[in-house]
Amino acid sequence: MAFAQKFIVADDHPLFRAALNQALRQVSPQAEIVEADTMEATTEVVTRHPDADLILLDLHMPGAHGFSGLIQLRGQMPDIPVTVVSGSEEVNVVRRAIDYGASGFIPKSASLDTIAEAIGEVLKGEVWLPPELAGVMGDGNEEDTRFAEAIASLTPQQFRVLNMLTEGLLNKQIAYELNVSEATIKAHVTAILRKLGVHSRTQAVIAAQKLEIEPPKVTDN
């Protein structure tokens, strides 16, 4: 007897989560689908469901800074493929998503049938890209790949601390938010600087800004 597949849908828009669920049902009618609407909720869901077959991830969820969510998930659960589903469809965004470990990139403008087709290909072990972009992707960026590896080497707690540094919080504020001692935060910051190969908090924040991307443009129909 075959086991039902399990999918994680991480997107903060309920209507789009419903659309992704519909596409997933086309691929696997009996699948278990677990939803999350923030990056924090996504990491918790992934921790609870390490046997998931696929994560569908929106880049612009609350708590995510550009590609940070993708890299965090790839570091946390490297065996679960992550497919980005995003309204940001520029070639450089797609290329960087693949550089940072995505198993596919599905534009939010895609039809349900196309989304289902893409999911099916990723589940077979393929990397799926929009046909109109696949031919113009070019080579990956070595610097982006090295930086992704450095970010992925951070522990989940170090990653949270880095995100809070980018928000301008002081050590004592971060310690309060995470309910740990200030000395613990100082140790995390030291480890973050070492792993990123930088020498100050400011340099760490500047490095983390490489992960940012412009939010998708909203057009009036």
DOKE-376057 format. One line per 5 residues: number of its first residue (from 0); their letters; for each residue x, y, z of N, C-alpha, C. Coordinates in steps of 0.2 Angstrom, whole numbers. Example, Ala and Ser with C-alpha at 12.3 -4.5 7.8 and 13.67 -1.06 7.14 Angstrom:
# residues 2
0> as> 66 -28 39 62 -22 39 66 -16 39 ~ 64 -11 35 68 -5 36 64 0 39;
END
This chain:
# residues 221
0> mafaq> 4 -6 0 0 0 0 4 6 0 ~ 3 11 -5 7 17 -5 5 22 0 ~ 10 25 3 9 30 8 7 37 5 ~ 2 40 8 0 47 5 6 52 6 ~ 6 56 0 12 61 1 10 67 5;
5> kfiva> 15 70 7 14 76 12 17 82 9 ~ 13 87 9 15 94 6 15 99 11 ~ 19 104 11 19 110 16 18 116 11 ~ 13 120 12 11 126 8 12 132 13 ~ 17 136 11 19 142 15 18 148 11;
10> ddhpl> 13 151 13 11 158 9 6 161 14 ~ 6 168 14 2 172 19 -4 174 16 ~ -6 172 9 -12 174 6 -17 168 6 ~ -22 168 10 -27 162 10 -29 160 3 ~ -31 164 -1 -34 163 -7 -28 159 -12;
15> fraal> -22 161 -11 -17 158 -15 -15 151 -12 ~ -15 151 -5 -14 144 -2 -20 139 -5 ~ -26 142 -5 -31 137 -8 -30 135 -15 ~ -27 140 -19 -26 138 -26 -20 133 -26 ~ -15 134 -22 -10 129 -22 -12 122 -20;
20> nqalr> -17 122 -15 -20 116 -12 -23 112 -18 ~ -27 116 -22 -30 113 -28 -26 110 -33 ~ -20 113 -34 -15 111 -39 -12 104 -36 ~ -11 104 -30 -8 98 -26 -12 92 -27 ~ -19 94 -26 -24 88 -26 -24 85 -33;
25> qvspq> -22 89 -38 -22 87 -45 -16 82 -46 ~ -11 83 -42 -5 79 -43 -6 72 -38 ~ -9 74 -32 -9 68 -27 -16 69 -23 ~ -21 66 -25 -28 68 -22 -28 66 -15 ~ -25 61 -13 -25 59 -6 -20 62 -1;
30> aeive> -16 67 -4 -10 70 0 -13 73 6 ~ -8 73 11 -9 77 17 -6 84 16 ~ -10 90 17 -7 96 15 -7 100 22 ~ -1 103 24 0 107 30 1 114 28 ~ -2 119 31 -1 126 29 2 130 34;
35> adtme> 6 135 32 9 140 36 8 147 33 ~ 7 152 37 7 159 34 12 164 36 ~ 17 162 40 23 166 42 29 161 41 ~ 35 165 41 41 161 41 42 157 48 ~ 40 160 53 41 156 60 36 150 60;
40> attev> 30 151 57 26 145 57 28 140 52 ~ 31 142 47 34 137 42 40 133 45 ~ 44 136 49 50 132 52 47 127 57 ~ 42 130 61 39 125 66 35 119 62 ~ 32 121 57 28 115 53 33 110 50;
45> vtrhp> 39 113 47 44 109 44 47 104 50 ~ 48 107 56 51 103 61 46 97 63 ~ 40 99 63 35 94 65 34 89 60 ~ 35 90 53 34 86 48 40 85 44 ~ 46 82 46 52 81 43 51 76 37;
50> dadli> 45 72 37 44 67 31 41 70 26 ~ 40 77 25 36 80 20 40 79 13 ~ 36 78 8 39 77 1 40 83 -3 ~ 37 89 -1 39 95 -4 36 101 0 ~ 40 107 -1 38 113 2 37 118 -4;
55> lldlh> 31 121 -4 30 127 -8 30 133 -4 ~ 35 137 -6 37 143 -2 36 150 -6 ~ 32 154 -3 32 161 -5 38 165 -2 ~ 41 169 -6 47 173 -4 45 179 0 ~ 39 181 0 37 187 3 33 186 9;
60> mpgah> 34 181 13 30 180 19 32 184 25 ~ 28 186 30 30 189 36 36 185 39 ~ 41 188 41 47 185 45 52 183 40 ~ 51 183 34 56 181 29 59 188 26 ~ 66 188 25 69 193 22 72 191 15;
65> gfsgl> 68 192 10 70 190 3 71 182 3 ~ 77 180 1 79 173 1 80 170 7 ~ 80 173 13 82 171 19 78 164 21 ~ 71 165 19 67 159 21 69 153 17 ~ 70 153 11 72 148 7 79 145 9;
70> iqlrg> 84 149 11 90 147 13 90 143 20 ~ 85 146 24 84 143 31 81 136 30 ~ 76 135 26 73 129 25 78 124 22 ~ 82 126 17 87 121 14 92 119 19 ~ 94 124 24 99 122 29 96 117 34;
75> qmpdi> 89 119 36 86 115 41 84 108 39 ~ 81 107 33 79 101 30 82 100 23 ~ 88 98 22 91 98 16 88 93 11 ~ 85 88 14 82 82 10 75 84 8 ~ 72 89 10 65 91 7 66 96 2;
80> pvtvv> 64 94 -4 64 99 -10 60 105 -8 ~ 62 111 -10 58 118 -9 57 121 -16 ~ 51 122 -17 49 125 -24 47 132 -22 ~ 50 137 -25 48 144 -24 42 146 -28 ~ 37 149 -25 31 151 -29 30 159 -27;
85> sgsee> 31 163 -32 32 170 -31 29 174 -36 ~ 27 180 -34 25 185 -39 31 189 -42 ~ 37 188 -39 43 191 -42 46 187 -47 ~ 45 188 -53 47 184 -59 53 186 -63 ~ 57 191 -61 62 193 -65 68 187 -65;
90> vnvvr> 71 187 -71 76 182 -72 81 182 -66 ~ 84 187 -64 89 187 -58 86 184 -52 ~ 80 185 -51 76 182 -45 76 175 -45 ~ 74 173 -51 73 165 -52 80 162 -52 ~ 85 165 -55 92 162 -55 95 162 -48;
95> raidy> 94 167 -44 96 167 -37 92 162 -33 ~ 86 161 -34 82 156 -30 85 149 -32 ~ 87 148 -38 90 141 -40 97 141 -36 ~ 101 146 -37 108 146 -33 107 145 -26 ~ 102 147 -23 101 146 -16 97 140 -14;
100> gasgf> 96 135 -19 94 129 -17 87 127 -19 ~ 83 131 -22 77 129 -24 76 124 -29 ~ 71 120 -29 71 114 -34 66 116 -40 ~ 64 122 -39 60 125 -45 57 132 -43 ~ 55 135 -48 52 142 -47 46 143 -51;
105> ipksa> 40 143 -48 33 144 -51 31 151 -50 ~ 30 154 -56 27 161 -55 20 161 -53 ~ 18 166 -49 11 166 -46 6 167 -52 ~ 8 169 -57 4 171 -63 2 164 -67 ~ 5 159 -65 5 152 -69 -3 150 -68;
110> sldti> -5 146 -72 -12 143 -72 -11 137 -67 ~ -17 134 -64 -17 129 -60 -14 122 -63 ~ -15 122 -70 -12 116 -73 -5 116 -74 ~ -2 122 -75 5 123 -75 8 122 -68 ~ 5 125 -63 8 123 -56 8 116 -55;
115> aeaig> 2 112 -57 2 105 -55 7 102 -59 ~ 9 104 -66 14 101 -70 21 102 -66 ~ 22 108 -64 28 109 -61 29 105 -55 ~ 24 105 -51 25 101 -44 26 93 -46 ~ 23 91 -51 24 84 -53 32 83 -55;
120> evlkg> 34 88 -59 41 87 -61 46 87 -56 ~ 45 92 -51 49 92 -45 49 86 -41 ~ 43 83 -40 43 77 -36 46 71 -40 ~ 48 72 -46 52 67 -50 59 68 -49 ~ 61 73 -46 68 75 -45 71 80 -50;
125> evwlp> 66 83 -54 68 88 -59 68 95 -56 ~ 72 99 -59 71 107 -57 67 110 -62 ~ 61 113 -60 56 116 -65 57 123 -65 ~ 57 126 -71 58 133 -72 52 135 -77 ~ 50 141 -77 45 143 -82 49 143 -89;
130> pelag> 45 140 -94 48 138 -101 51 145 -104 ~ 48 150 -103 50 157 -106 57 159 -102 ~ 58 157 -96 64 159 -93 70 154 -93 ~ 68 147 -94 73 142 -94 79 143 -99 ~ 78 146 -105 83 147 -109 87 153 -109;
135> vmgdg> 85 157 -104 89 163 -103 92 164 -96 ~ 93 158 -93 95 159 -86 102 160 -85 ~ 106 157 -89 114 158 -89 116 154 -83 ~ 123 155 -82 126 151 -76 125 154 -70 ~ 125 150 -64 124 152 -58 130 157 -55;
140> needt> 129 160 -50 134 165 -47 137 162 -42 ~ 144 161 -42 148 158 -37 148 161 -31 ~ 148 168 -31 148 172 -25 141 170 -21 ~ 135 170 -25 129 169 -22 129 162 -19 ~ 132 157 -22 132 150 -20 136 150 -13;
145> rfaea> 142 153 -13 146 153 -7 142 156 -1 ~ 139 162 -3 135 165 3 130 161 5 ~ 126 158 1 121 153 3 123 148 7 ~ 129 145 6 132 140 10 133 143 17 ~ 136 149 17 138 152 24 131 153 28;
150> iaslt> 126 156 25 120 157 28 117 150 30 ~ 117 145 26 114 139 28 118 136 34 ~ 124 138 35 128 135 41 126 137 47 ~ 122 143 47 119 146 54 114 141 57 ~ 114 140 63 109 137 67 102 141 66;
155> pqqfr> 96 137 67 90 141 67 90 147 72 ~ 93 146 78 93 152 83 98 158 80 ~ 104 156 77 108 161 74 105 164 69 ~ 101 161 65 97 164 59 92 169 62 ~ 89 167 67 84 172 70 88 178 73;
160> vlnml> 93 177 76 97 183 78 100 187 73 ~ 102 184 67 104 188 61 98 192 59 ~ 92 189 58 86 193 56 85 199 60 ~ 86 198 67 84 203 72 90 209 71 ~ 96 207 70 101 212 69 99 216 63;
165> tegll> 97 213 57 95 217 51 89 222 53 ~ 85 220 58 80 225 60 82 230 65 ~ 89 230 66 91 236 71 91 234 78 ~ 89 228 80 88 227 87 95 226 91 ~ 96 229 97 102 228 101 102 221 104;
170> nkqia> 108 219 107 109 213 110 103 211 115 ~ 102 216 120 98 216 125 91 215 123 ~ 89 218 117 82 218 115 81 211 112 ~ 86 208 108 86 202 105 85 196 111 ~ 89 197 116 89 193 122 82 192 125;
175> yelnv> 79 198 125 72 198 128 67 195 124 ~ 68 196 117 63 193 112 64 185 112 ~ 70 183 113 71 176 112 71 172 119 ~ 71 176 125 70 174 131 77 170 133 ~ 82 173 132 89 170 133 93 176 136;
180> seati> 99 174 139 103 179 142 107 183 136 ~ 109 189 138 113 194 134 119 190 132 ~ 122 187 136 129 183 135 128 178 129 ~ 122 175 129 120 170 124 120 173 117 ~ 117 179 117 116 183 111 123 185 108;
185> kahvt> 127 187 113 134 189 111 138 183 108 ~ 137 177 111 140 171 108 137 170 101 ~ 131 171 100 128 169 94 130 174 88 ~ 131 181 90 133 186 86 141 184 84 ~ 145 182 88 152 180 87 152 175 82;
190> ailrk> 148 170 83 147 164 78 145 166 71 ~ 140 171 71 137 173 65 143 177 61 ~ 146 181 64 152 185 61 157 180 58 ~ 159 175 62 164 170 60 161 166 54 ~ 155 164 54 153 160 48 152 164 42;
195> lgvhs> 150 170 43 149 175 37 156 178 34 ~ 161 177 38 167 180 36 168 187 37 ~ 164 190 42 164 197 43 167 199 50 ~ 168 206 51 171 207 57 167 212 62 ~ 161 214 59 157 218 63 149 217 62;
200> rtqav> 145 219 67 138 218 66 136 222 60 ~ 139 228 58 137 232 52 138 228 46 ~ 144 225 46 146 221 40 141 215 39 ~ 139 212 45 134 206 45 128 208 42 ~ 125 214 44 119 217 41 119 218 34;
205> iaaqk> 125 221 32 126 223 25 126 216 21 ~ 129 211 23 129 205 20 122 202 19 ~ 119 202 25 112 199 25 107 203 20 ~ 109 209 18 105 213 14 105 210 7 ~ 110 206 5 111 203 -1 105 198 -3;
210> leiep> 101 196 3 96 192 2 89 195 0 ~ 89 202 1 83 206 0 81 206 -8 ~ 75 206 -9 73 207 -16 67 211 -16 ~ 66 215 -21 60 220 -22 54 216 -22 ~ 49 218 -18 42 214 -18 39 215 -25;
215> pkvtd> 35 210 -27 32 210 -33 28 217 -34 ~ 28 219 -40 23 225 -41 16 223 -42 ~ 12 227 -38 5 226 -39 2 231 -44 ~ -2 227 -49 -5 231 -54 -12 231 -53 ~ -16 236 -55 -23 236 -55 -26 233 -62;
220> n> -30 228 -61 -33 225 -67 -40 228 -68;
END
